[in-house]
């Protein structure tokens, strides 16, 4: 049982409520909500055994009823529940199938086919809960509830003496529950005298000595204190496993970074306990009062789970819309701001002005949501500490193409912000259902939108200024024009130059610490845009990492990805190549691909050796991909009947060969060594794929 005793709320929504299938008994006893913005009562499906005893809802309702499609289709919210001596603007008491709800001695506007007794009258006992406690545990236990006394005696036709008393009492305001709660310390004083306990100052002096004790009290640096204005810790721990591009490879802690990437959930969800966890990770998803998978993620648990599952990166972009009501894909303006959780928080702050399409206030695109960005910062810090990577997608193209509902609540839509973004309003939905706003969204010749984009891109950089394990992407699903990518890169370069100048101009005696790290930029766009940027000597210098996207042959296999990786590594040997398909494994790796999906059990010696190797075109061919460190080692992947041999005619000395198990990454040494100076026969394939590591003795 959960007891809510003498609770007070003001300007709240659903102040006294129970959730999905709450079994009860749950009792709200002598609770009051003033200027309530939404009703109280069970708000989700089929709560039972709820007692509302002496509950007052000022300006709104109290409901034991069928909520229909409200609260994400809650339907019947209450069964076998009781309202006892309650008051509200509207009281709904309805009987669901095969159950009953009761209302005794209630005051207000009534609605429903529940069981009503003594409406607009006082009933006895004054408190049902207190009477039950008295019956079970005795009067002393009931007295410990300390309910605020309320005078309910008959006053319709009082005797003269009683009328005089009532007249005198009418000169004073009625007692308020909030005042009664505030006076609790006078009714039950809490001793605050230390007695014989030692004071903290004396305890420190005793432990450290007099002078050192004083130092201990004053030596905490201000830089260690959380800065509420920036929503960032000013003392971020150094990266334990820093992401580095080494010889064209993405490495972490001196090893090749391996593992799958996982995406965040960006729409859908509910807060039903039996279903919430099915909606995956969501770093910037918020479920008020609820932590865990499918709700507000515990970021440490999420990071630990990724490490345990062998995942290397989390691919994050903002949610498609804030409110779960929009999951219906309707484009209508919502009748009110009664939004449904969990919420996919957006990068921008609400302005407090006007009403956006979802019924909440409009966004201000020049202000950024502290909660959203602090969550990403916290996760980026965890990535630095655990050797994970955050793929930070600056934009999400889904909002500006396809279904019109994607645009309906989008912060950049003029109806949803106070910044005069200049898009057509009402939106020109094609066929009354589709939106084609990408061309305008990526048009940086529009002066207002250009500056807003610039501010936003700089925020994406500022938020991770001291993080090593963040890769910045133009956007998820990005197929926009070359001009926008050029603008994006130029904004990053502008920001980078400013940071370098700030550091160079800072006086040495200021004690300023260089927390700035050069951002790692990922070029995720169509092949024509990638090629154009990489052909630009100045802008290509900003792009240490290439992203494979263009493919028209269905879901690519490991060997398909290997062919694409080999092409780009041959042209740009110093740039790391990754892909967004989990199929990229041994062939993709041996063609030069980074963050391959290799087994967690892959031998650490091999992972440390790979960053010293480079793709070897002359040692590769059809269904054959080879990495080589000249004179030292080779890693060969053979597939589809490729000849099981390697040309070591340019090498000399003796080599040790290891068969690499593709399923486990474990090494099995070959019994006889291999000599350089000619063709060497390799070990046979396993399951159609053979991986061999040859190391000089």
Secondary structure, DSSP 8 states (H G I E B T S, - for coil): -EEEES-EEES-SS-S---TT--S-EEEEEEEEES-SS-BS--SS-EESEEEEEEEEEEEEEEESB-TTHHHH--B-EESEEEES-EEEEEEE---TT--EEEES-EEEEESSSEEESTTS--SSS-HHHHHHHHHH-HHHHHTT----------SS--HHHHHHHHHHTTS----HHHHHHTHHHHS------TT---HHHHHHHHH-HHHHHHHHH---GGGSEETTTTEESS----SS-EEEETTEEEETTEE---EEEE---S-----TTTGGGG---TTEE-TT-BSTTSB--HHHHHHHHHHTTEEEEEE---S-S-GGGGG------SS----SSEE--SEEE-SSS--TTSS--EEEEEE-HHHHHHHHHHHHHHHHHT-EEEEEEEEGGGGEEETHHHHT-TTSGGGBSS-----SS---BTTTEEE-HHHHT-TTSHHHHHHHHHHHHHHHHTTTT-SSEEEEEEET----HHHHHHHHHHHHHHHHHHHHHHHHS-GGGT--------EEEE-S-HHHHHHHHTSHHHHTT--EEEE----SSS--HHHHHHHHHHHHHH-TTSEEEES-TT--HHHHHTTBSS----TT--HHHHHHHTT-EE-GGG-BTTEEEEEETTTEEEEEEETT--SEEE-TT--SEEEEEEE-TTT--EEE-SS-EESSSEEE----BTTEEEEEEEE-
